[in-house]
Amino acid sequence: MPPLTTVLASFALDPAAALLALAAAALYGIGMARARRRGIAWPLWRALCFYVLGLVPYLVLACGFTGAYGSSLRWAFTLKIALMFFVVPLFAGLGRPVGLAQAALGDAGRARLESIMQSRAVRILGNAFVAPIIGLVLFGTFLTPLLALYRSQPVVSGALSVLVPLVGLVLALPLTEAESFERSSAFIVLEFVYVFIELLADAIPGIFLRLAPTVLDGVSTWPAGAPSWFPSPLRDQQLAGDLLWFIAEAVDIPVIILMFVRFSRSDRREARSFDELTDEQMDALAEEHLRRRNG
């Protein structure tokens, strides 16, 4: 394992990640300023989630040790991408960037944002049945020579540093921006069942990386001058599998908690909608239900 001084002192600028973080920080700050002018005080804790728990770890992953050694070490690169996909979007999403945009925009802007949020592409990506498939496909490529390409090509690595957290954020939005993704309680129950299936699916790439008897990406030797603390290429792959397996499984715990919160809110919303119905409307619903059942 690397010395602590190496971990703390390592730095390699990722221009694409730095630009994304700068743009996200500026837009979020502008959104809070505009919301304040509209008389809406954005909660401080949400801003801290976005900046401190979202953007800061993202920059550390992109430009710190995992960014500096990701091109050499499989486990460092895997740690970077896995946290950018599973963890960083979840914490950044707690800052509710979409909710902030709705508070900051005018009527026309909110209408455009609403049309985007209701678009087929966003709703498909924001579906709990799709998220595990995307993760499985992404990390399934780590079992192929593509992993060597990801690590060795700065353009590809930079593109992943931008695309992976953005896709992860879209996948996390239904949990953190529940108001923009209204689901019935019955649908959320189905998502619960699928999340438990996902607990097994998420582990597949990590298990294969851990148990494979040979190096899967084809790079079986270190270049001359590699640090003495580098593990063997096979051990490096095994560490990558351990980390991917652990992160993919551990992140399901907060996901399940957020889904419980989402279900509770949906159930209360549906209960209020039934309470607001008149006796005549309730009778009409009952008759419609009986008619469909008998028809």
Secondary structure, 3 states (H helix, E strand, C coil): CCCHHHHHHCCCCCHHHHHHHHHHHHHHHHHHHHHHHCCCCCCHHHHHHHHHHHHHHHHHHHHCHHHHHCCCCHHHHHHHHHHHHHCHHHHHHCCCHHHHHHHHCCHHHHHHHHHHHCCHHHHHHCCCCCHHHHHHHHHHHHHCCHHHHHHHCHHHHHHHHHHHHHHHHHHHHHHHCHHHCCCCHHHHHHHHHHHHHHHHHCHHHHHHHHHCCCCCCCCCCCCCCCCCCCCCHHHHHHHHHHHHHHHHHHCHHHHHHHHHHHHHHHHHHHHHHHHCCCHHHHHHHHHHHHHHHHC
